[in-house]
Amino acid sequence: MLAIVVVFAASVGSAHIPFLTTWKILLSKLPLVNIDETWSDNARIIILDTRLPRVVLAGLVGASLSISGATYQGLFRNPLADPYLIGVSQGAFLGAVIGMLLPSDWQGISNFETVPLLAFAGALFAVAVVYSLARTGKSLPVTTLILAGVALGAFLGSITWYLMIISDDKLHGIIFWMLGRFSLSNWDQVLSVLPFMLIGTLVIGLHARPLNVMQLDEEQAQQLGINVERVKLILLVSATLITAAAVSFCGTIGFVGIIVPHAVRLVWGPDHRFLLPLSALVGAIFLILADTLARTIVVPTEVPIGIITAFFGAPFFLYLLRQKKRGTFF
């Protein structure tokens, strides 16, 4: 299904290219595959250089946010947890705003290169501060971690909103980044996000069994031989890195990390050996489709993707709250 969605998204746009033609163009780039070129150079450029990087980046970001959400939900034993719970989004947003407000001669080669770098640094800085505030001796109380994240998020948010007030003509770009966008996607961004996503996903996947055991209770997991504090630190660092890498290029996209893991859990169960990889696949499919809708629903303008995900995610979130009130989930 992911392959079909990728081809479909790459074929849809202001210049419509038939699904079969798009499929052949993509297959022609695979090794040991020989296909006669019956398409124009314009079609090839549109698919390979314009649309495909955007589709692939959307898939990587969706997979990253979903697997991070599933990790946080398992770690905190709360299906309402999301990848931004401990200050990642607030730190990234502040870093991005600072990058957009820098004088042009301080921004290196281009503004677009500076903003992701500062957003990534801001996200890591926020989580590092939250972790240092919440850590007590050799333990990391989950409740304290969440409270520290909420408090620091509010503090960083106040600074960010003040900078937005004094941003003048750059306010529109800041708001668009805040709501999420893939309009400037390219292969360099894909290559930047890919290592973090692959390494973080691999590390998280290797800790699926300990994460299953920790669903019982931290004390019971400790008695069963799990180094709980070590596992928590590894999972927090891994999930935070892939989330920070994702939001640094596309902005803060809400609800993906909540609705996708829970939807997967409803269908395939809570076993993290299956929940984590399936959340990554479903998250990639969901965000690719959401981005396709965002760039085609109101042609020629583009709707920020955060609005699309919120449109679908907010009702589902209310459904989760309703289910929790009845005590029927997780």
N, C-alpha and C positions, 0 to 999 in steps of 0.2 A: 504493500500500500504506500509506503514511503517513496519508493521509486516512481510509482504512478503519479503521486502528488507532486513530486519534483518536476516531472516532465510536463504535467498539466500547468503548474505555476509558471514554468519557463515559456510555455506557449501562449499564455494569456497576457494581453497588454494592448496599448494603443495601436501597435502594428500586430495584428493577429497572424500567428504562424500555426499552421495545422499541427495537431498533436502528433501525427505520424511523422511529419517532417522534423519536428523537434526531437522525437525519439531517435530518428536516424542520425541527426547531427550529433547527438550525445554519444550514440553507439560508435560513431566513426572515430571518436577520440580514444576509444579503448584499444589496448594492444591486441594484435592478432585478429582485428576485425576490419574487413575491407568492404566498404559500401560505396557504390558509385554516387558521386555528388550530383544530385539533381536540384539542389537548392542554390539560391543566390548568395553572393558574398555578404549582402546586407543582412540576410536572415542568419547567417552564421555568426556575424559580429554581434547582432542583437542578442542571440541566445547565449553565446559563450562569454562575451565580454561585458554585457550589460545586465541581463536577467539572471543568469546562472550564479554569479557571485552573490547576488542579493538573496536568491533562494537558498543557497548553501549556508550563508551567514544566518539567515532566519532559522534554518533547521538547527544549526549549532547552538544558537542562543536559546531556542525553545528546549532543546535537549538539556542544555546546561542548567537552565532555570528549573526544569522539571526534576532532574535528578538531585539538584540541590534542595528543592522543596521536599522531596521524599526523604532525603537524609535528615534534614532538620525536623521533620515530622516524627521520624523514628527516634531521633536523638532526644527530642523533648517530649516524646510520647503524646503528641498533640497534633491532630490532623489539620488544625487551623494555622499551624506555623508555616511561614513562607521564607524564601531565601533572603528577604530584606529585614528579618526580624531583629538582628543585632547590629543594625546601623550601616549595612553595606550601601543601600540606596542613598541614604542621606550623605554619607561621605563621598560617594561618587558624584552626586549632584553638586555638592559644594566644589569639588575639584573641577568639574566641568564648567561651572559658572565662572570660577576664577580664570580658567583657560580662555573662555570667551571674552572676558573683560580685559585681558592683558593687552598692552599696546602691540601693534602689529610688528614692530621691530624686535619684540621679545618672543615671538611665536615661532621661531625657527623657520623651517621651509614653508609650512602652511599651518593655518589655524586648526585644520582638521587633524593634524598629527599631534598637536599640543593638547587638545581637549581630551582625547582618549587616554593619554599618558597621565594627565593630572587627575582624571576621573578614576583611573585604576589606583593611583597612589592614594587618593582620598578614601576610597573604599577600604583599602588595606589598613590605612592609618586609623580609621574609625573602628574597625574590628579589633585592631591591636590594643587600642585604648579600652574598649569594652572588656576584652579578655583580661587585661592587667587590673582593671577595677574589680572584676568579678572573682578573680582567682583568690582563694583563701588557702595559704599554705600549699599543699600538693593537690588540693581538691578544687573542683570547678562546679559550684552549685548552679544548677540549671536556672532556678528561679532568679538568683542574683544576676546571672548572665543576661536574662531577658530584661530585667528591670534596668540594668546598666545600659543596655541597648536602647531602650525606650527613652531614658533620660538624655543620653548623648545624642540620639536622633533629634530630640526636641531642640537641644542646644545648637547643633549644626544647622538644623532647619531654620532657626531664627536668623543665623548669620546669612544663610543663603537667600532668604526672602528679603533681607535688607539690601544685599547686593543686587537683587533683581529690581528693587525699587529705584536704585540709582543707575540702572543699566541703560536707560534711555532707549536708543534705537535698536539695541541688541536684545531687547526683551522678547521679541517674537521668536528669535532663534533659540533662546533659553527655554521658553515654554515648549517649543516643538521638541527639543531634546528631552525635556522632562517627561513628555508624553510618549516618547519612543519613536524612532524612525530608522528605516533602512535605505533611505533615498540616496545616500552617498556610498553605498557598499561597493567594495572592490576586492580583488583577490588578495591584496596585501592584508586587509582586515581578516579575511578568512584564515590566512596563514598565521596571523597573530593570535587568534582565538583558539585555533585547532590544538596546539600543544597543551595549553592549560586544560582544555576540555578532555582530551584523551588521557592525560596523566591523572587528572583529578577523578575522572570516571573510573579508571583502572584501580586507583587506590581505594575509592569508595566501594567498588564492587568486591575487592578482596576482603573487605570488612563486613560483607553482608551477613555472614553467619553470626559474628559477635553482636551485630546490631539486632538480629533476631533474638538473641539471648537477653539483651538489655531491655527488651520489651517487657520482660517479667518484672524485674526490679533491679536497681543498681547493686544492692546488697547481695541478692541472689546470684546475679551475674558474676560478682566478685568471688563468691563461694564456688562457682562453677569453673573458675580459672581464668576469667576475663579480666584483663587489666583495664578497668572501666575508665580511669582518668586518661590513660594513654590513648584508648580508642576514641574517647570524646575529643581529645585534642587533634588527632589525625583527621577525624571526620569534619570537625569545624574548619580546620585549615584547608582541607581539600575542597569542601563545598563553598567556602568563602572565595578561594582563588578562582574557581570556574565562574562563580557569580560575578565577581569583580571584573573578570576579563570580558564577560558577556555585556554587562551594562556599560562598560567604558566606551564601547563603540556604538551602541544602539539606544542608550538611555534607559530609564527605569520603566520596564513593562510589567504591569501588575497582573495578578491573579493566575498567571501561568503556573507558578510554583505551588499554588494551592489546589486548583481544580484538576490539573492533570494527574498528580499522584493519587488523589482521592478517587478519581474516576477509574484509574487503573486498579486501585485497591478494591473497588466495588466489584470489578469483573474478575480479576485474577487472584485476589486474596492479599493478605498482608505479608507474605513471605518475601523478604527483601532480596533474596536471590533472583526472584522474578520481577518484583516490584521496581527495582532500580533500572534494569535495562529496558523494561517495557515502558517505564515513565519517560526515559530518554527518547524512545522511538515515537511514542504518542505525542510528547511535547514538541518534537520536531515537526510532525505532521500538522499539529494544531497551529503552530506559529507560522508555518509556511502558508497555510490556508488563510489565516488571519491577515497576513501581510498582503497576500494576493487580493483579498477583499478590500484592504485599505487603499491600495493603489488603483483599483478599478471601479469602486463603487461610485465615486464622484469625479469622473474624468472631465477636465485634465488635472484638477487639483488632487492632492493626496491627503487622506485622513491619517492623523497620527495613529500608529498601531495600538498605542495604549488605550485609545478610545474603543477600538474594536474588541480588545481582550476584556476591557471592563464591561462592555455591553453584554458579553456572554458570561464573564466571570462573576459579576455582582449577583445576578440571580442564583447562580450555583452556590455562591458563598452563603447567601441567605438560606438556601436549602440545607447547607451543612449546619448552620446554626440551629435550624429547626430540628434536624436530626439529633444534634447534640442535646437539645432540650428534652427530647424524648429518650435520650440515653441509648440510642440504637446504632452508633457507629464507633469504629475503631475496635 
